């Protein structure tokens, strides 16, 4: 027997955007049900094990108040619960891992704890219910509205039908879109469709999308041997060389994303090359009392374990499962290669002291709970952001397009990793940009908003709208928008297309600490 549940807002997907949407809606007094496929909310911050990718001004401005509260909550978590050095404890801009990628590199478990703290008042009061290990299975639709969505537990197979006036698709792959018949696109658009300078020539390529990555955590105990069992596909991955890559994928030669010219890496710092281990280092013992940690900890999300041999979107389940397996094998093969064969500066090979840390990512096999997804299905939206709106080369006045319906801001380079069509990086300069409300609204379906990487962007502009603070802002805006709609008995498209309502809603966003525009800034 299928259970029934009812709420004001149902959020499918408890990733970064879904969690922010739930926080905003619950804070607005609405009852919320949120589903999550894994046992951790937070998405790329937690279950995908990716430290935040952020812009240069993040410590001062350029994110929502609640995202800033999250960031400060991470720092405070270490200060309150860990034995820290006086210097680290007093550092207002503490970077717990001393990683290079971000001013705030931290453990996924810490992010999870802080998110749970932020949601605790609403969970404890019963206003927010989170259904873990549930994924959408079917949707009941009447015309241009979703009536309910049935979700299934991934282990027990129990089903629950979720009813609400409004739904949010915050899944990592845009799973609600095909189930509800919501028009969407995938992969790479063509120049004839979008006019974007970096779109593909000829026909669009719907199965050509950015590769995904199975991240994993390691520490390093010199003199010890933590070599894993040789992965089943190691021989394949050890010899694999893409046509567009200067060497084998498992090597210390990769490409500079902005030019696709060869670049040499090293594993640990000290020899003048970019140190991969320090890149996403999430724990640095020097910040803590002596003896607290045996080693630093790093998350491996490197060029060498991006997987692009096939898509997991709109393919048969057997094919998707095959690519998931191969991607995990690639990451395990990278680890085995690092432990046994990577060239060392002293002329030797391998670092057997590299130790897989399953506890850091909350799994038994040591791989993150969920692959790091860079590109999703994307709604055909009321408004689609194009390269021409945000790319530096397309904006001779030095400012991105102004969107009157802005519901937030973001900033990142247009950063596309190698694709399933085996095309190389596209990494180009962009300008600090706004998030238009129209990009969250499907062009036809009335009571659904997108709140993840599934908004109205293209293959190209997804490259700068997919990062942590942007996804958070998108989700938060969705949560506030649907709460506003419930308060005024209107639809999201009516908020966007009525000047007075839009101004009133934007005023609400500003009062909640959401910045709608940037000052004049340089490109990134």
Secondary structure, DSSP 8 states (H G I E B T S, - for coil): --EEEE-SEEEE--SHHHHHHHHHHHHTT--EEEEESSS-S-GGGTTT-------TTTTTSSS-HHHHHHHHHHHHHHHHHS-B-HHHHT-TT--TT--SS-S----HHHHHHHHHHHHHHHHHTTSEEEEETEEEEEEEEETTEEEEEEEEETTT--EEEEE-SEEEE--TT-HHHHHHT--EE-SB-BHHHH--TTSBSSS-BTT--B-EE--EEEEE-TT--------TTHHHHHH---TTSSS-SSSSEEEETTTTEEEEEESSSSSSSEEHHHHTEEE-GGGB-TTS-SS-EEEE--GGGEE-S---SSS-HHHHHHHHHHHHHHHHHHHHHHHHTSB-TTS-B--TTEEE-HHHHT-SSSB-SS-B-----EE-BSS-B-HHHHBGGG-TTSS----TTEEEEE---EEE--BTT----EEE-B--EEEEGGGGBBSS-SSEEE-STTSSB-TTTHHHH-SHHHHHHHHHHHHHHHHHHHHHT--HHHHHT-HHHHHHHHHHHHHTT------S----
